[in-house]
Structures are given as C-alpha cells and as structure tokens.
Amino acid sequence: MAETEIRDMFVIRLRNAYAMENQALGMMRPQLSRLEHYPEVAAKLERHIGETEDQVKRLERILEDMDENYLNLKDTILSFAGPTTVMSHASVDDKVLKDALTDFAFENYEIAAYKSLMTIADAGNFGDAKDALQETLAKEQSMAKWLDDNLPAVTRKFLLMWEGDAPAARPGDPRSAHDGDHA
Ligand SMILES: [Fe+2]
C-alpha cells in the first residue's frame, strides 16, 4: 500500500474513532441518571466519561497533526454505526442491566478500534499518534476489565432490587399485570 493510501486510511479510521467516542459520550451521560442505587458504577462511569472527553481531545490533536480539518467531523458523527444501533432499549426497569451490557460491548468495540488504529499507525510510521492511541487503549482496556469484573455484582444488586419490588411493579415479570411492553 502506498504511503498516501495508508495516511488516508489512518485519517478515515481516526474520524470513525472520533465519531465512536462522541457516540460513547452520548450513550454514557444519560446513564448516570439511572444509577442512583449503584454509586460504585456511577463513580466509575463518571470517571470514564472524563477519560473519554480526554480521548476525544487526543484524537483532535492527532488529526490536527495530520493537517486534517476536524471541524468537518460532525458529518462523521452522524454516520457512525456502532454496536448500540442493534440493541434496542425497550423496557425501563432493567435499563441498568442493559446499560451494563451495552457498555461492555462498546468498550470492547473501542478496544478493537484502537488496536486496529495502532496497527495502521505502525504501517504509516505515525509514531507520535501511536503513543497517544496507546494511552487511550490502556484506558479502554481498564474500563472494559472493570465492567467485566463488576458485571456479576451489578447483576446481583439488580436482582436484589427487583426482588424487593412488588411483583405487580415488575414489567417483564410473567406474573406481572403490565405484560406486553417488555423487551
Ligand atoms: Fe471507552
């Protein structure tokens, strides 16, 4: 592959990553309001929102260094189609669990995206960009590991809260009177 082709591919993938991270922010920020009973998850999520904002800035810096006009990136944001598009969030009460699964999938998607970007950076000899991408990858891996480690605890907490509810107040429960609108 010619050097300019690798460069073009790198920029395209960087723009996709930029769209992905903005999608992640749009996904994570509303989740915070649903986590009042899950303070550890809320704290971790809040931290990762901050990390993600840094990652967006890191991508902007890399694109600036590549002489790319990242102000045009709004177009790419609209065109991003990540794993969340195939996951519908129909019912409200188990949203915390669905958020946990979506975040788990999304962080692993991000890991794949950054690993792939680093390989392209290698191929194009974009050493500085690769270092910045490595920094982001480490954060994504740490977040994915945390979600992995904590999914059982979050699920158990959800079950406890769910059991604490009156059966009639459980959408999705076959014994519930509110049948019909669960996922
Ligand atoms: Fe992330």
Residues whose N, C-alpha, C, O or C-beta is under 5 A from the ligand:
A	BS01	LIG	E107 E110 E140
